[in-house]
Amino acid sequence: MTHKPFKKNVLPNYYFISTMMLDGYEFVYRSVPPTSYTQYISGNTALNLESRHTDTLGGTDFMENFFCFPDEDVPLMLWGDVSEKFRNTLHIYGKWGIHDDYADVLRYAGFEHDFEKVYVADHYRAICDIVYADITRGGPRKLNYNKAYGPNFFSNWIVASNIIEIEKCNYLLDKIGEMSPYLPRECVPCLDNWIDFEKEAIIIGST
């Protein structure tokens, strides 16, 4: 498969990329690997794609997740049944939040591929995957709780501006809480504290 070149001052049709990051360099889109419900695209890559199933927009911090240098052949990162166990939440969430209709979303973002179906996590599943990966790699220190400032982990990361968004954020935080039985025991109280902190911050931030 030939990569679609991404050159300075030539922007993909979906995203804005700072020319400061591209000055003097030429990048190519990463290749799209075969995907399935058990090996799917998630993490920061998924967060930077449109998530039609959660009615949320993609982010803008996607350089290292979308592109590589021309002399490299770097596929998009897969999650699920992969060698790095911290990127596998199938035993917790199963197929929840994984969708097979992202082929056109990737094409619209600038990726060239020949797949009829591309399995990608929506933003809710991607966030759960990221939280699980960070906790399992970082241990309790990743969730170090400070009474004055809250947990040292994505503090005030999940925000809402109205009642509907508050409900969505609480739903997401409840889904994050479902990973508790699968975490090291010493991490669970810290995760609970973080979830409580985020729920309070959501209410305060939306008023």
N, C-alpha and C positions, 0 to 999 in steps of 0.2 A: 504494500500500500504506500503510495507516495504522500508525503506530508504536505499540507498546505502551508507555504511559507508565510511568516508573519514579519513584515519588515517595518522599519522605522517610518513613522508618519502614515502608515497604512493600518487603519483600525478595523477590527472585526465588526460585523454589522450589528452586534448586540451589546458590546461592552465598550466603555471608555477606559483606556489604559494611559497612565501618565507617561508622557514622552520622556520625562526625566529618567524613568526606569529603563527606557529603551535606547537612550542616547548612545550611539556608537555600536549597537549590537543588532544582531538579527536572530530571531527566534522562529521555531516551528511549533505547530500544535503537537501535543502528545498524541500517540496513537490510541485508538479505542479498542480495548481487548474484548474478547468474548465474555459475556456476562450471563448471570442466571440469578435465581432467587437465593442461591447459596454462595455466589461470588458476584458481588455487585459493587457499584461505585458509591462511595459514601464519604464521610469526613468533610474536610474543607472544600474538596472538589464539588461535592453535592451542594454545599452551602452557597457556592458561588454560581449555581445554576438556578433558573426559575423553578419554583416549587408549586406547580399548579394545584397539587392535592392539598396543600396547606395554605394556599392563597397568600404566599409570601414571596418577596423578590430576592434575587440573588445578591450576594455581596460584591465587593470590588477589589478584594485582596487575593487575586487568583493567579498571579504570575507563575509562581513555582508549581502550582497545582495544574495549570493548563498548558504551560509551554516548556520547552527544553531547547538546548542548543542544536544547531543543524547536524552536528556530527554525532548526536546521540539518538537512540531509539528508545524513548521512555514511554511505556504505556501508562494510562491513567491508573491510579492506585485502586486495587480491589480490596474489599472488606468481606468478612464472612468466613467461609471455609478456606482460610489461608494459613501459611506457616506461622505468622505472627499472631499468637493467640489473643493478644490484647485488642486486635481488630476484629474479633468475632463475638457478636452478641446474639447469634442465632439461637443459642440455648436459653436466652432470656425472652426475646421478642419474636422469634420465628420470622414469618413473612410480613409482619406488621410494618407499614411504612415503606415497603420496597415495591416499586412499580416498574412495569415493563414497557412503558410508553414514552421513554425519553429519547428515542431515536431522533425525532425532529427537533427536540430541545437542544440536543448536542449539535445538530447540523446548523441550527439557527445561531448557536454560539460560535460557529466557525469550524467545527470538527468535521472532517470528511471520513465517512465509514460506509460500509455496505450492509449493516445489520438492520433487519426489520424490527427487532426488539432490542432495546438496551435497558438493563435493569439498574435503577438508580434509587437511592434512599431519598425520601422527601426530607424537608428541613427538620421535622420532628425526629425522625429516625436518625438522621445524620448527627444531630445534637446529642442524642442518647449514645450513639456510637463514640463520639468524641469524649464525652464525659466518662464513659466506661474505660476507654483507652487511657485517658489521663490518670484516672484513679488507679487502675491496675498497674500502670507503669510507675506512678509516683508514690503509691502507698499513702499512709496516713498523713505524711508531711504535705502532700498535695492538698489535703483538706484541713490544714492547720487552722483552727478556729480561734479568732480573737474577739472577745466580747465587745470591744469598742468599734471594731471595723468589720466584723463578720468573718466568714471563712476566707482563707487565702486561695480562692478558687473561683474564677469567673464572677467575682462580686459585682452585683448590679448588671449582670450580663444579659438577663432576660427581662425585657421591658415591655410596657403596655401603655396605651394612651386613652383607652376607653374600656367600657364594660365588656364588650365582645373580646377584645384583646386580653383582658384580665382572665376571662374564662379559658381562652386558648393557652395562655401562659401557665395557668394552674393545671390544666390538662397535661401539658408537657412536663411540668415538674412532678406530677403524679406518676407519669410514665417513667421518668428518671428514677423515682423512688422504687419502682418494681425491680431494679437491679440489686437492691440491698441484699437479698438472700444469696446472691452469687458473688459477693465481695468478701474480702478478708474481714473477719469479725471486727477488727480494730478500726476499720474504715466506716462502718455503718453509722455510729453516732455522729461522726463528722459530716457524713453525707446528709443525715437528717437535719443537722444544724444548718447546713448550707441551704437546703430546700426551704426550711422555715425562714431563713434570712431573705431568700429571694422572694418568697411569697409576700413578706412584709414590705420589701422594697418595691414590688410591683404596685401594691396598693398606694404606697406613699408617692411613688413616681407618677401615678396616673391622676392624682388629685390636682 
